[in-house]
Amino acid sequence: SSGINAEWPLRPGKVMVVKDIERDEIDFITRTLGCRPIASADHMLPEHLGLAELCEEVHIGGGNKVVSITGCQSSAKTCSILVQGSNKLIAEEAERSIHDALCVMRCLVKNKHMIAGGGAPETELNIKLAKYAETLSGVDSHCVRAFAEALEIIPFTLAENAGLSPINIVTELRNRHAQGEAMAGINVKKSCITNITEENVLQPLLVSISAVTLASETVRAILKIDDIVNTR
């Protein structure tokens, strides 16, 4: 039923009615409150309802208002993060930063291991695979060597994004790892190569595993293509 039809019988009982809820938010709300979405008042049964200590309308400044529900008694552990900014660009950038942070936490929950950042693991793999390629022959040697060279794109791109000279930085990074400095990485703040773990620059292991795995699967899928047929 429409918001108006739902509101008039509930208003005398001082029951708060929230209208115009986005469809993609219904699933989150029902899981949080432990209730079920219903299509009519006939289905408003006790087992379909959720329980909360307080539901109120909160003013957040600028004439904006949000509905705050606290003290939910369901077993679901959820929360909402309110992002505000002086303009849409800042708010969207804050939302992206929060999303990235949540993705990092998700990776740590799934795989509780961290490794050095700053391009250190990719460079170390590059050195190890290059040495391993020398022990092989034929096509296998070329494939392993190409795989090792492809890993250099990570520190190369990191140096490029930091405004550094990619060629000089990657060359120095490779030399430091060849000398046994496995934790040497690109220090963006100091614009040089340092022991990246001493700077507390770490990343979830699952991020690197996923990146290498997905990239390898993509290459394998491309190599399986025998021909391309143009269609209109």
N, C-alpha and C positions, 0 to 999 in steps of 0.2 A: 504494500500500500504506500501511497505518497506520504511525505513528511507531515503534511497538514492533517491528513486523515489519522495518522498515528499519534499526533500530538493532542488533539482535542479531548479524547477520552482519558488521557493520562494527566493532563494539566490539573484537574480538580484534586487528584491525589498527590500533587506536588512531586510527580515523577519527571525527572529530567529527560528530555529527548534530544538526541544528537542527530542532526540531519546531514545529508550530502557527504557521506563517507565514501571515499574512493574504493572501488571494487578490489584493487590489489592490496588494500589494507585490511580487508575483512578477515582473511586467513590469520594474519598476525594478531589481530584483536581477539579473535575467538580462541586461539591457542593460549594467549596470555591470560585471558579471563577464565578459561576452562568452560566456555559456553558453546552453543551451536547456533548457527544462523537459521532463522525460521522465516517462513514466507507469510504467515498470518498469525493472528492472535490465538487461533484455535490450538496452535502448536506450542504455546507459551506454557510449558510444563516445568515443574521444579528441576527435573533432571537436565533440562536444556539451558538452565540459567547459570550464570557465573556469580561469584561473590567477591566483593572488594570493600575495603574499609572506607574509602572516600573517593568520590567522583565530583570534581569541581571545575569551573571555568576560571582560568588563570590569565591575567593580563601580562603580556610580555614586552610592552612598550611599542610605541609607534602605532597605537590603535589596534594592534594585533592581539588575538586571544587564542588560547589552546585549551583543550579539555584534558585535564590531568586525572589519571586513575591510579591510586596508590593502595597498597595493602592488599594486593590480589592474593586470594587464597588457593589458587591452582598450583599444581606442581611445576608448571612451566617457568623457567628462569629467563625472562626477557626484560628488556628495558628500551626506552626511546631516548635518543640523543637530540637535543634541540640545537640547531646551528643557526646563528645570526651573524650578519655582517652589514657593513655600511652600504654594500651594493651586491648585486647578484653574483658578480664575478668572484668576490671574496668568499661569499657563502658557498659557492660551488667548489672553490679550491679547498676550503675547510672540509667539505663533505668528502672530497677525493682523498684528502690526507687521513681522515678518520677511516675511510674504507681500506686504505693501504695498511694502516695500523691493525685493523681487525683481521685482515688477510694474513699478516705476520703472526698474530696470535693463533689464528686457525692452523697455520703450518706447524707452530710449536706444539699445539695440542695433538696433532696427528703424528708428529715425529719430533720427539723431545731432544733434538741434537742441533747444535749450532756450529758453524765454521767461520773462518776468517772471511771478511769481505774485501772490497777494494781490488777485485780481480786476482787475488792471491790463489784461490783454488784452481781457477781456470789456467793460470800460468803454470802452476805446478803440474797439472795434468798434461799440459802442452809439452813440458820438458820430459816427463816420464814416458808419454806415448811416442815422442820423437825417438827416444832411446830404444823403446821396444820395437819401433818400426825398422830399426837397423838390424834387428835379429831375424827379421822376416825376409821373404823374397817374393818377387813377382807382384801380382795384383794386390795381395794382402798387405804388402809393405806400402804400396801407394795409397791404399784406403786408410790405413792407420795414420800415415803421415798427413793426409788431407784432413782427417778428423782432428788431429792435433793442431793443425794450422787454423782450422775453423774456430777453435776455442779462443784464439787470440782476439776475436771480434769483441769479446766482453771487456777486457781492459782497454782495448783501442777505443771503443765507444765511450767508456767511462772517462778516459782522458780527454776525448774530444768534447764531451759535454761539460767538462770542468774548465774548458778554455786553455788546456795545455797542449803541448805538441805531442800528438799520438805516437808518431814514429819514435821520437826520442824517449818518451816515457816507457813505451812497450819494450824497446830495446834494452833500456836500463833494468826494467823489471825482469826481463828474461835472464839477463846476466846475473842479477842478484839471486834468482832462484837456481841458476846453474851452479852458483857458489855455495848452495846449501841453505839459503835463507827462505825456508818454505813459507813463512808468514809475512814475507815482504809484499806490500800492496800499495795501491795508489792512495796517498793521503790528499784528498781534495782540498782540505782546509789549509794545509801547508804547501800544497803544490809540489810535492816531491814523493819519493818512495820511502816508506818507513815500515817498521814492524806494526802491522795494522791491528794486531790483537792488543798491543799496548795502548792503542788509541780507542779501544772498546768498539771497534767497527766490526760487527758480527752480523751474520745473516743465517736464517734457518736453513738447515741442510736440505729440507724438502724443496726449497725454491730452486736450488741448483740441480737437484735430481729431476725435478719436473721440466726445467728448461732444456736440459740435455736430452731427456727422454722424448719430449714432444718434438724437438728439432730433428732428432734421429728418425722418428716415425714419419715426419713430413718428407724427409729426403728419401726414405725407402718407398713412400707412396709415389713420389715423383719418378723415381728410377723404374718403377713398375709400368709406367706409361710407355706403350710401344709406339703409339701414333696419336696424332691430334686431328680430328675431323671437324672442319669448319661448318657450322650450320647457321641458317638464317631463321 
